[in-house]
Each structure stands twice: as structure tokens, then as C-alpha cells.
């Protein structure tokens, strides 16, 4: 059987186990009613132009990306001609910020109200022909002078 058929509710169980572990270890849980309420009441992005077209065809952004530290992320072409990003349990719809290869993302699925991302930059080759990597600046709020996580494109 495939992984999805064997255990498709593991994501929720992992979150529950994390919460129970926090309680058992007498650590203040990061997931509680107050934090959920705060996240649900936060305003969504107001400046995302959902009709703006990206610089390239969506298929240019699609593929598997890898970081030796952060693991794998995936760019996918979604329904209705949208670009999606998958990283771990998180999924985002990506919206072009401008005519460059820069995007903002609105969270969907299990993290819908928890983590929007404001800067995803796809990096082309020197000749600007194809995408070779992606920087997800939103994953590193306190990097300072250090570079944000960069994921290299592995395949399409």
C-alpha cells in the first residue's frame, strides 16, 4: 500500500503528540486556544494581486527543490493555473509580486491561518533561461546578515 493509503491522518496526530509532549514535559504548549484565536483573527494579505501573471510559464517553476539543511520543497502547478508550494506539512498558493520571479504565498490546508509567506524568490541561471533555485526568505525571520534558506532545483 502507498503511504497515503496507509496513514493519511498522521499530520494531525503529530500535532496532537507535540501538544501532549509539551504538556507532559511541563513546557508551555505553542498550540493553544489563544494562539489559534490570534492567528484566525489576523488579517490576510491585502496587497496580493491574484490576477497578476508571473514572468515565466508556471511549468518553469514546477519541480523538486532541495536544501541540505531544510530538506525538500516542491513547486506544483495547481488547478486554475496557479502555482503552489509544498514544504513538509505546509502548502501555499503563490502569487506573483511583480513581473520578476518573486512571489507571496497564502497558506492553505492544515496551516491555512498560521503562516503566510511574504517573499519567495525563484533564482534563474545567469542567462535567465531557467530556474535553478528558490530562496524562501520567510523561513528565516532573524537571519540578519546570513542568507535565507536556498533550495536548489533537483528535477521537474
Order of alpha helices (4+ residues) and beta strands (2+ residues): alpha-alpha-alpha-alpha-beta-beta-beta-beta-beta-beta-beta-beta
